[in-house]
Amino acid sequence: MSTVIKDNRKLFRKKYGVQFLLDTIRLYYGKNSHRDGDLSEDDIRTIRASLCGLIKYYISKGMSQEEMHSILGYIAAIGDEDQVKQGVKLNFYVLSHRLSYKMQGSKN
């Protein structure tokens, strides 16, 4: 799935952006989601990590202010400790990626 998305990044990002992926994580793969028990906790963590990886891929190619607000809103609204940790790691990735990009730009 990741390969298909990466090959058509602009199309998928427009159709299924950062907010969609965060909502998917929260609604279907969070601790408080109403699932039937078909997936183990390890499977759920793996899916969440994969979706966070797609978000990282999207934002590594550039990020809008709206996407940053989506990430911060997700962190503020979620009550699950594991998801908060993933959100904070995602936010740290965004900030460190932006900082390194700006530092590279200042060297040129």
N, C-alpha and C positions, 0 to 999 in steps of 0.2 A: 504494500500500500504506500509506504514512504517513497518508493522509487517512482510510482505513478504521480504522486503529488509533487515530488521534486522536479520531474520532467515537465510538468505543467504548472509550475509554481504560481504564476500570475493569475491563471484561471481559478485555481483552487483557493488562493488567498482572497480573491475578490468574492468568491462564492462562500467559502468556509474559512473566515478569517480568525484572528486571535480570539475575539469575543465568542465566536461559535465554539472553538476548541475548549475555552475555559468553561463555558456553559455545559458542554458535554461532560467534562471532567466532574464538575460540581453535581450535575443532575444524575448521571449514570454510573459514575465510578467513585463517588464519595461515600463516607461512612454512613450518612443519613439517607442515601438514595434507596428507593424502594425496588430492590432487585429480588429476583426469585431464588437466589442462592446458586445460580448456575455456574458462577465463577468463584474460584478460591481467592483468598486475600492476596496471595502472591500474583495471581493473574491480574487482579485489579490494579495492584501497584505497578505491574509491568505495563499495562495499558496506559495508566496515568503518566508514567515516565516516557512512554512513546509519544503521547500527545504533547507533553511538555517539550520533548525533543523537536517536534514539528513547529511548535511556537518559537523555540530558539532559532530554528532554521529560518522561519519567516522574518523574525526581527533582526537576524544577522544580515539580512539584505536591505535593511532600512525599517524604520518604525515611525508611525504617526503618533501624534499626541493622544489621539483617541485610544490607540492600542495601549499606550502607557497607562492611561486612566483605567482601561479594562483590567490590566494586571493589578494595579493598586487596589481597585475596587474588589477584585476577587480575593486578594489577601485580606482586606478589611472585613469582608462578608462571610468568609468561610470559617467554620467552627472546628474543623478537623485538624489536629496537630500535624499529621503527615502532609496534608495538603497545604497548610500554612508554610511548612518547611520547604515544600516544592515551590510555592509561590515566592518565598523570600529568595531562594536560590535562583529562580527565574529573574527576579528583579535585580539581584546582584549581577547576573550574567548581562542583563541589559545595560546596567550602569558601567560595568567594567568594559564591555564591548564599545560603548559610546566613548568612554574615556580614552581607550587605546586608539580608537579611530581619530579622535581630536588630537591626540599627541602625535600620531603619524602625520596628520595634516599640518601641524605646526613645524615639523622638521623639514617640510618641503619648501 
